[in-house]
Amino acid sequence: MSSRKNNIKKAIRQNSYHKMMSESFMLLTKANINALNDLEKISKRLKSNIKHFKSYGKDSSWIHENCETNEKSSK
């Protein structure tokens, strides 16, 4: 009878361990998805900035224009 109780206790421990591991896996998966989404947004911004920079060529006046625009919008 005690071996049956021990087996039940062992099964409960294993079940809770597996639950904990699957929850951890789900949290890691969500974190990875969020990180990938953030990287995708950053990549789009960088591509846009590069395209914008190339369209102005070597003229750096657009940098000053953007700085002034950002300063005005932040006030």
C-alpha positions as CSV (number, residue, x, y, z in Angstrom):
1,M,0.0,0.0,0.0
2,S,2.8,2.5,0.8
3,S,4.5,1.8,-2.5
4,R,1.2,2.8,-4.2
5,K,1.1,6.0,-2.2
6,N,4.8,6.7,-3.2
7,N,4.0,6.1,-6.8
8,I,1.1,8.5,-6.6
9,K,3.2,11.1,-5.0
10,K,5.9,10.6,-7.6
11,A,3.4,11.0,-10.4
12,I,2.1,14.2,-8.9
13,R,5.6,15.6,-8.6
14,Q,6.4,14.6,-12.2
15,N,3.2,16.1,-13.4
16,S,3.8,19.4,-11.6
17,Y,7.4,19.4,-13.0
18,H,6.1,18.9,-16.5
19,K,3.5,21.7,-16.1
20,M,6.2,24.0,-14.8
21,M,8.4,23.2,-17.7
22,S,5.7,23.7,-20.3
23,E,4.7,27.1,-18.7
24,S,8.4,28.1,-18.8
25,F,8.6,27.1,-22.5
26,M,5.5,29.1,-23.2
27,L,6.9,32.2,-21.5
28,L,10.2,31.8,-23.4
29,T,8.3,31.4,-26.7
30,K,6.3,34.6,-26.0
31,A,9.5,36.5,-25.1
32,N,11.1,35.3,-28.3
33,I,8.1,36.3,-30.4
34,N,8.2,39.8,-28.8
35,A,11.9,40.1,-29.4
36,L,11.5,39.1,-33.1
37,N,8.7,41.7,-33.5
38,D,10.9,44.4,-31.9
39,L,13.8,43.4,-34.3
40,E,11.5,43.6,-37.3
41,K,10.4,47.1,-36.3
42,I,14.0,48.2,-35.8
43,S,15.0,46.6,-39.2
44,K,12.2,48.5,-40.9
45,R,13.3,51.8,-39.3
46,L,16.9,51.2,-40.3
47,K,15.9,50.4,-43.9
48,S,13.8,53.5,-44.0
49,N,16.6,55.6,-42.6
50,I,19.1,54.2,-45.1
51,K,16.8,54.8,-48.0
52,H,16.2,58.4,-46.8
53,F,19.9,58.9,-46.4
54,K,20.7,57.6,-49.9
55,S,18.1,59.8,-51.4
56,Y,19.9,62.9,-50.0
57,G,23.3,61.6,-51.1
58,K,26.2,63.1,-49.4
59,D,24.3,66.2,-48.5
60,S,23.9,66.2,-44.7
61,S,21.4,69.1,-44.6
62,W,18.6,66.6,-44.0
63,I,20.2,65.6,-40.7
64,H,20.0,69.2,-39.5
65,E,16.4,69.5,-40.8
66,N,15.4,66.4,-38.9
67,C,17.1,67.6,-35.8
68,E,15.2,70.9,-35.9
69,T,11.9,69.1,-36.6
70,N,12.5,66.8,-33.7
71,E,13.4,69.7,-31.4
72,K,10.2,71.6,-32.4
73,S,8.0,68.6,-32.0
74,S,9.4,67.7,-28.6
75,K,8.7,71.2,-27.2
